[in-house]
Amino acid sequence: MSAPFRILVAEDDPNDVMLLKRAFFKAGVDAVMDYVRDGQEVIDYLEGNPPFDAPEEAPLPNLLLLDLKMPRVDGLEVLRWLQRQPFLHRLPVVVFSSSNRPEDLQEAYSLGAASYVVKPHDAQEFMEVVAALKRYWVQINVPPPDFAPS
């Protein structure tokens, strides 16, 4: 039996988290969703640091949905950190940000983001974005092979 598709969502805005949860549910995304509130929690989760040190409860995700503007460590710094982690080089990252600044988009792609999505402004647009994420990342892309440290 294969492990379920798992998405790690890094989002500090509780309203966006609620909209995402609702949109993922309504879109029928068949994935386990884990939520963290800032970039430091992303790093702690991916490194298996407390409180994410139980691998059965916090296994490595198949996809990271990453906000850019977060407290403590922002999304661009998370992308920089990911570049230095050989065991995570295959983790696809979709930046999900309110920023539509060309500089942010270019920097995110130069740091290895697989995709960049500007956050929608209403619930219907959230649904459309999540449906597109589902079609491409969850249904079309085969989860990468186990990329745990060797």
C-alpha positions as CSV (number, residue, x, y, z in Angstrom):
1,M,0.0,0.0,0.0
2,S,1.4,3.4,-1.0
3,A,1.6,6.4,1.3
4,P,-1.1,9.1,0.8
5,F,-0.2,12.2,-1.1
6,R,0.8,14.8,1.4
7,I,0.8,18.6,1.1
8,L,2.6,20.9,3.6
9,V,0.9,24.3,3.6
10,A,2.9,27.2,5.0
11,E,0.4,30.0,5.6
12,D,0.4,32.6,8.5
13,D,-3.0,34.2,7.7
14,P,-5.8,32.3,9.5
15,N,-8.4,33.5,7.0
16,D,-6.4,32.1,4.1
17,V,-5.9,28.8,6.0
18,M,-9.7,28.6,6.4
19,L,-10.3,29.4,2.7
20,L,-7.7,26.9,1.6
21,K,-9.1,24.1,3.9
22,R,-12.6,24.8,2.5
23,A,-11.4,24.9,-1.1
24,F,-9.3,21.7,-0.8
25,F,-12.4,19.9,0.8
26,K,-14.8,21.2,-1.9
27,A,-12.3,20.3,-4.7
28,G,-12.1,16.8,-3.3
29,V,-8.4,16.9,-3.0
30,D,-7.4,13.4,-1.9
31,A,-4.3,14.4,0.1
32,V,-3.2,14.7,3.7
33,M,-2.8,18.4,4.5
34,D,-0.4,19.6,7.2
35,Y,-0.4,23.3,8.1
36,V,2.5,25.4,9.5
37,R,2.4,29.1,10.3
38,D,5.8,30.4,9.3
39,G,9.0,29.6,7.5
40,Q,10.8,28.4,10.7
41,E,8.0,25.8,11.2
42,V,8.5,24.7,7.5
43,I,12.2,24.1,8.2
44,D,11.5,22.4,11.6
45,Y,8.9,20.2,9.9
46,L,11.2,19.2,7.0
47,E,14.1,18.6,9.4
48,G,12.0,16.6,11.8
49,N,12.6,18.9,14.7
50,P,10.2,19.2,17.6
51,P,7.2,19.4,17.6
52,F,7.5,17.6,14.2
53,D,9.9,14.9,15.3
54,A,7.5,11.9,15.0
55,P,8.0,10.7,11.4
56,E,4.7,8.8,11.4
57,E,2.8,12.1,12.2
58,A,4.9,14.4,10.1
59,P,6.4,12.5,7.2
60,L,8.0,14.4,4.3
61,P,5.4,15.9,2.0
62,N,5.0,15.4,-1.7
63,L,4.3,19.1,-2.3
64,L,5.0,22.3,-0.4
65,L,2.5,25.2,-0.8
66,L,4.5,28.2,0.4
67,D,3.5,31.7,1.3
68,L,6.3,34.3,0.8
69,K,5.4,36.9,3.4
70,M,5.5,35.1,6.7
71,P,6.9,35.9,10.2
72,R,10.3,34.7,11.5
73,V,11.5,33.2,8.3
74,D,9.9,34.3,5.0
75,G,9.2,32.1,2.0
76,L,12.2,33.2,0.0
77,E,14.5,32.3,2.9
78,V,12.8,28.9,3.0
79,L,13.6,28.4,-0.7
80,R,17.2,29.4,-0.1
81,W,17.4,26.9,2.7
82,L,15.8,24.2,0.5
83,Q,18.5,24.7,-2.1
84,R,21.1,23.7,0.5
85,Q,19.3,20.4,1.4
86,P,20.4,17.6,-0.9
87,F,17.7,15.3,0.5
88,L,14.9,17.8,-0.4
89,H,16.1,18.8,-3.9
90,R,13.1,17.0,-5.5
91,L,10.4,18.5,-3.3
92,P,8.1,20.6,-5.6
93,V,7.3,24.0,-4.1
94,V,4.3,26.0,-5.3
95,V,4.6,29.6,-4.1
96,F,1.2,30.9,-3.0
97,S,1.6,34.6,-2.3
98,S,-0.4,37.8,-2.3
99,S,2.7,39.4,-3.9
100,N,2.4,40.0,-7.6
101,R,5.7,41.8,-7.7
102,P,7.8,40.7,-10.7
103,E,10.9,40.7,-8.5
104,D,9.3,38.2,-6.1
105,L,8.2,36.0,-8.9
106,Q,11.7,36.0,-10.5
107,E,13.5,35.4,-7.2
108,A,11.1,32.5,-6.3
109,Y,11.7,30.8,-9.6
110,S,15.5,31.4,-9.4
111,L,15.5,29.8,-6.0
112,G,13.8,26.6,-7.3
113,A,10.0,27.2,-7.0
114,A,8.1,24.9,-9.4
115,S,5.2,27.3,-9.7
116,Y,4.0,30.7,-8.5
117,V,0.4,31.5,-7.8
118,V,-0.9,34.9,-6.7
119,K,-3.5,34.5,-4.0
120,P,-7.0,35.1,-5.2
121,H,-9.3,37.7,-3.6
122,D,-12.5,35.7,-3.1
123,A,-13.7,32.2,-2.2
124,Q,-14.7,31.3,-5.8
125,E,-11.2,32.2,-7.1
126,F,-9.7,30.2,-4.2
127,M,-11.7,27.2,-5.4
128,E,-10.5,27.7,-9.0
129,V,-6.9,27.9,-8.0
130,V,-7.2,24.8,-5.7
131,A,-8.9,22.9,-8.5
132,A,-6.0,23.8,-10.8
133,L,-3.5,22.7,-8.2
134,K,-5.4,19.4,-7.8
135,R,-5.4,18.7,-11.5
136,Y,-1.7,19.4,-12.0
137,W,0.1,18.6,-8.8
138,V,-2.1,15.9,-7.2
139,Q,-3.6,14.1,-10.2
140,I,-1.1,14.5,-13.0
141,N,2.2,14.5,-11.2
142,V,3.2,11.2,-9.7
143,P,4.5,11.6,-6.2
144,P,8.3,11.7,-6.2
145,P,10.2,8.7,-4.9
146,D,11.1,8.7,-1.2
147,F,13.5,11.5,-0.8
148,A,14.3,11.0,2.8
149,P,17.9,11.4,3.9
150,S,20.0,8.3,3.2
